[in-house]
Amino acid sequence: MKLKLHFYEQKLLNLWKIKRKRLMLFKRTKNILIVSQPTNFPSGIAVKTDKDTYWIKDGKRYRLISDRAAQSWCFTTVLATEAALSGTKLVGKLGFRDGTLIKNVADGKMYLVSQNKLRHIVDPDSFNRYGLDRSKVIEVSEKEISSHDLGENI
């Protein structure tokens, strides 16, 4: 039994040493890993830096217009420095996810994001008709509203 346990301890130690070498890409801040070296991030994740949050797709990055927009997508998010993204080309911006209900705090208008366009909700029966949940409305600024084109009213 003692020999078997020693074998597994040695195996774990070797695995730890290998992982430790790989972790040199990261720096540790208050027990949070932050990617600090240029990295080829996988598609489909978000990378949050001190400045902005980006969505990675096919080796390119898209800047999210706000933290509220990022939350509407529910991405897996990694923390990184700007240097870690230096090899990833910025190609555009990303607004709210389709299906998100948003409310402009400036004028009180409510919109449903559909095909990356804002559809102004003018008929209160639309909530029941489309199964929309009023409790999931995200209040947004005029700047966030202007990041999307307007679509048809619903």
N, C-alpha and C positions, 0 to 999 in steps of 0.2 A: 504494500500500500504506500509506504514511504517513497519507494522508487517511482511509482506511478505519479504521485503528487509532484515529485521533483521534476519529472519529465514535463508535466503540464506547466509548472512554474517557469521552466526554461523556455518553453514554447511561447508563453505569454510575454516574457521578457524580450525575446527576439522580435515578436510582433510589435511590441512597444517601441523598440529601437528603430524599426523600419518606419513606423508611423511618425516618430519624432523627427526623422530626417525629412519626411514629407511636410511636416508642419512648419518648417523653416520659411515657407511662403507666407505664413501668418504671423501677426503679432498679437499678443494677448493684452487686453485692457480690461481690468476688473472682471476677470474670468469670462470675457466675451471675445471670441475670435474675430479678428478683422483681417480680411485679405489685404495685404500691403504690396505685393509684387504683381507685375503684369500677368494676367491670368486669362486663359481662354474659357470664359464662363459658358456653361451649357445653356442651350435655348430653353426658354420658358420660365426662367427665374428672374426675380427682381434683385437689383444690386443697389443698396442704399449707401450713399456717401454723405459727407458733411454738407455738401451743397444740394444735391438732388437725389431722386430715386429714378432708376432706369430699368426698363424691361429689356431683356436680352432675347434676340431672335436671329438665328442663322449668322452668328458672329457680328451682329450689328446691335446698336442700342437705341432705344426710344426713351426720351425723357418724359416722365409722368408729370402732368400739369400741376398736381398737388398731392399731398398725403391722403386727402379724401378720395381722390381718383384712384390712388394705389390701393386703398382699402376696399374699393368696390370690386377690384379684381381678385383679391384673396391670393396673391402670389406667395410662393415660398421666397423669403427674402434673406439675402446675405449682406453682411456689413463689409464695406471695403473702403479703401482710400481712392482718391482720384487717380493716383498713379497706377493702381491695379486695373483701371479701365483705359489706360493710355493706348492700348493696342486695339480697342474696340471702337469702331467708327460710329459717331452720332449721326443718325439719319432722319430723325423726326421726333414728333411728340405723340403722346398717348393720353387720351382723355378718359372719360368714364366708360365702364363696361356696358355693353348692350343689356337692357333690362333693368338698369339702375334708375330709381326714382330720385330726382333732385328738385330742390326748391331754391329759387333765387331769393336771397335775403333782401336784395335791393327793392324788388317789386312784388314779392310774394307769389310769383307765378311758379307752377309746378310743371315739370317735364318728365317724360319717359325717354331714356336714351335708346334709340333704335337705329341700327345700321350707321352708327356713329353720328347720328343727327338727333337734335332735340325735338321731340314731339310735344307741343304744348297741350296740357290736359285742360280742355275747356268744358267738358261734360263730366260732372261728378259720377255719373253712372259708369264711366270708363273703368273706375276702380273695380267694380263688381264684374263688369263684362270681361275684363282681361285678367282678373284674379290678382290685382295689385294690392299690396299691403301698405297702407298709409304709415304704419309704424316704422317702416324701413326707409323713409324719405331722408335724404342727406341734404342738409342746408349748405349752400355753396355761394361763393362770391360772384360778382358781375364778371370778373376776369375769367373765372372757371367756365361760366356760361358762354362767354365769347370765344372760347376755345373750340366750340362745336358749331356746326352749321345748323340752321333751323330747318325742320322738316314739316310735314303736314300736322295740323291740329288733330287731336283725338278727343 
